Amino acid sequence: MYHFSYGSNLNHKQMNRRCPDNKFIKRACLDNYKFVYDGHSSNRGGAVANILESADSIVWGGLYEINKSDLENLDICEGYPGSYDRKKMKVEDD
């Protein structure tokens, strides 16, 4: 399956720890969304990134191929469900 990553999940070392079987595919963007810091994590000791719908905005990120086990690990690290939602979305490459 494909996963669009942004924020700290663009750090390849972090993604390799969280999703050992991941494969980076390419840079990609999500139209009509904006990147924001709109939450706080006491575990991380700082702000957490998110994306929100916003007309005429673009979020750049990375497209990864991950398996079910990687997704389960990522869910634990990111606090899903609860802190984040999952949506099927169309991204564009550059």
Backbone as a ProteinNet text record, in pm:
[ID]
protein_1_A
[PRIMARY]
MYHFSYGSNLNHKQMNRRCPDNKFIKRACLDNYKFVYDGHSSNRGGAVANILESADSIVWGGLYEINKSDLENLDICEGYPGSYDRKKMKVEDD
[TERTIARY]
84.9	0	89.1	31.4	106.4	66.7	165	143.5	207.9	130.2	182.5	230	358.2	416.9	453.9	446.4	483.6	542.1	596.4	652.2	769.6	774.6	889.3	900.5	792.8	800.9	872.8	918.3	1005.5	1150.1	1178	1311.6	1327.9	1416.1	1429.8	1472.8	1559.2	1601.1	1481.7	1398.1	1278.8	1184.5	1160.5	1071.1	1127.1	1258	1317.8	1301.9	1304.9	1280.4	1133.9	1045.3	902	846.9	898.4	847.8	967	1022.2	1146.5	1139.5	1021.5	1009.2	967.1	970.3	924.2	1014.8	956.9	1032.8	990.1	1085.8	1055.3	1034.5	921.4	889.2	931.4	876.7	910.2	847.4	891.1	833.2	693.4	600.5	462.6	399.7	288.5	218.6	69.5	8.5	-134.7	-195.7	-278.7	-341.1	-455.2	-474.4	-584.5	-577.9	-455	-427.4	-311.1	-304.1	-190.7	-129.9	-1.1	75.7	66.8	31.8	19.1	76.1	111.7	140.2	21.2	-67.9	-191.3	-216.7	-115.3	-131.7	-2.5	-8.1	109.7	120	240.9	265.8	352.2	298.8	380	487.8	460.1	561.6	680.3	653	758.7	811	737.9	781.3	773.1	673.2	660.5	538.8	539.3	427.3	424	305.1	289	229.4	275.4	232.9	100.4	30	-95.7	-116.6	-213.1	-253.1	-403	-442.4	-582.7	-624.4	-750.8	-801.9	-787.4	-738.6	-719.8	-709.7	-809.9	-812.8	-685.6	-638.5	-521.9	-392.4	-384.8	-262.4	-208.5	-81.4	-16.6	68.4	64	153.9	246	376.3	474.7	510.9	533.1	570.7	634.6	635.9	695.4	594.8	603.4	518.8	601.7	555.2	622.8	533.7	597.2	524.9	551.1	444	457.5	364.9	395.6	309.2	220.8	138	42.9	114.7	223.6	299.6	358	411.7	463.5	352.6	234.9	122.4	82.1	79.8	46.3	148.2	277.4	382	365.5	338.2	320.4	198.7	92.1	-27.9	3.7	82.8	120.4	201.9	301	387.7	312.1	214.5	142.3	14.2	-22	-140.9	-271.5	-270.2	-393.9	-461.3	-590.6	-681.9	-678.4	-720.7	-725.5	-656.5	-525.9	-451	-459.2	-471.3	-474.7	-585.5	-627.2	-722	-649.1	-711.4	-658.1	-759.5	-713.9	-802.6	-733.3	-812.5	-760.4	-766.1	-650.9	-642.3	-554.6	-574.4	-493.1	-382.3	-258.3	-144.9	-84.5	-12.7	53.4	203.9	273.7	419.9	468.9	596.5	649.1	718.5
-117.6	0	123.4	235.7	361.1	448.5	523.2	612.5	746.3	854.5	989.8	1038.3	1069.4	1114.4	1261.5	1328.4	1469.3	1490.7	1608	1639.5	1550	1504.4	1425.2	1290.2	1242.5	1114.7	1126.9	1246.9	1262.2	1230.5	1216.5	1176.6	1027.4	994.2	854.5	762	810.5	726.4	693.5	793	770.2	672.5	692.1	600.1	458.4	444.1	310.4	242	319.1	261.2	221.8	309.1	284.8	183.3	187.2	103.2	36.8	-69	-127.7	-178	-211.6	-264.6	-157.9	-31	75.2	90	145.1	180.2	320.4	413.9	549.6	546.8	599.1	598.6	730.2	841.5	971.4	1083.9	1203.4	1323.7	1340.8	1388.9	1405.8	1524.4	1572.4	1683.2	1654.5	1716.5	1704.8	1843.5	1857	1986.6	2016.4	2145.2	2198.4	2156.5	2139	2116.4	2205	2238.8	2314.9	2242.1	2262.7	2204.4	2298.6	2244.9	2326.6	2250.9	2327	2271.1	2310.4	2216	2252.2	2168.4	2103.7	2023.3	2018.9	1957.3	1943.9	1800.6	1750.4	1615.9	1623.9	1576.7	1573.1	1466.1	1358.7	1254.6	1307.7	1389.2	1444.2	1577.5	1636.5	1763	1881	1880.7	1992.9	1981.5	2065.7	2072.3	1950.2	1919.3	1809.6	1864.7	1806.7	1850.3	1786.6	1856.4	1806.8	1871	1821.2	1886.1	1911.6	2029	2069.9	2115.9	2092.7	2140	2291.2	2335.8	2478.5	2502.1	2568.7	2593	2663.1	2623.6	2685	2669.1	2569.9	2540	2404.8	2380.1	2254	2206.5	2077.4	2014.9	1921.2	1943.6	1853.7	1747.1	1628.1	1517	1406.7	1289.4	1174.1	1062	991.7	875.5	750.7	671.6	548.2	429	317.3	191	120.1	83	14.6	-106.3	-198.7	-316.8	-300.8	-399.9	-393.9	-380.7	-452.7	-445.5	-305.8	-247	-110.4	-12.6	-28.9	59.7	46.5	-74.2	-94.9	-26.4	-37.1	30.5	182.1	232.6	376.1	425.7	347.9	383.9	401.5	310.7	319.1	445.5	470.2	587.4	719	721.8	845.8	862.8	763.4	775.7	757.2	670.1	640.4	519.6	518.5	631.1	726.8	843.9	943.1	1071.4	1064.9	1185.8	1219.6	1117.4	1136.9	1053.3	1092.2	1015.3	960.3	864.7	807.2	829.7	876.3	898.5	851.7	798.6	771	901.6	940.4	1068	1052.7	1140.6	1142.4	1245.3	1201.9	1292.8	1302.5	1410.6	1434.5	1427.9	1382.8	1388	1511.5	1539.7	1658.9	1610.8
0	0	0	-43.5	-46.1	72.1	121.4	235	203.2	215.3	198.2	334.2	343.1	469.2	460.8	574.7	584.8	723.3	746.3	877.4	912.3	1036.5	1083	1013.8	953.1	881.4	747.4	712.5	596.4	631.5	760.1	804.4	775.8	681	638.3	752.7	842.6	956.5	1045.3	1070.8	1153.1	1084	954.8	882.4	880.5	867.9	868.4	1003.5	1112.8	1245.6	1260.8	1219.2	1236.5	1136.7	1016.2	905.8	837.6	898.8	848.2	704.2	656.4	520.4	419.5	458	368.8	247.5	143.1	23.3	-16.8	-17.1	-61.3	-211.8	-256.7	-399.2	-464.8	-416	-474	-392.8	-425.4	-368.8	-426.4	-345	-391.4	-319.4	-373.8	-308.6	-301.7	-204.8	-180.7	-199.2	-301.5	-331.1	-234.8	-211.6	-130.1	16.6	63.1	205.4	245.3	374.6	425.8	544.6	565.3	674.4	793.6	910.2	1031.1	1151.4	1252.8	1385.2	1471.4	1496.1	1566.8	1691.2	1739.1	1860.1	1938.7	2054.9	2140.5	2188.2	2190.6	2241	2365.7	2477.9	2599.3	2587.7	2512.9	2491.4	2412.6	2312.7	2227	2279.1	2371.3	2429.6	2333.6	2247.5	2155.1	2066.5	1965	1871.6	1780.5	1730.8	1635.2	1505.9	1395.4	1263	1224.5	1138.4	1085.1	948.7	873.9	750	757	707.3	709.8	570.8	537.4	408.9	399.6	284.7	262.3	111.7	56.8	-87.5	-133.5	-248.8	-313.7	-234.4	-148.5	-74.1	-119.8	-87.6	-124.9	-8.3	19.1	116	38.6	52.3	-7.4	93.8	44.7	130.9	50.1	107	41.5	27.8	-82.7	-106.1	-78.2	16.5	55.5	24	-4.9	-10.8	121	191.3	319.8	321.5	412.9	426.8	551.1	576.5	688.4	822.8	840.6	965.1	985.7	877.7	886.1	925.3	864.6	895.8	1042.5	1093.8	1235.1	1325.5	1292.6	1370.6	1363.9	1244.9	1227.1	1305.6	1305.4	1382.3	1530.1	1584.7	1726.2	1751.3	1666.9	1684.2	1669.5	1581	1551.9	1632.9	1712.9	1796.6	1722.5	1622	1547.6	1608.7	1627.7	1605.6	1723.7	1703.4	1810.2	1769.8	1753	1718.8	1570.6	1488.6	1343.4	1282	1163	1083.2	961.7	898.9	775.9	665.1	549.7	435.7	308.8	215.8	82.3	5.5	-49.8	-119.8	-242.9	-335.8	-456.6	-439.2	-457.4	-452.5	-592.2	-614.4	-743.1	-722.8	-826.2	-818.2	-891.5	-873.3	-941.1	-1063.1
[MASK]
++++++++++++++++++++++++++++++++++++++++++++++++++++++++++++++++++++++++++++++++++++++++++++++

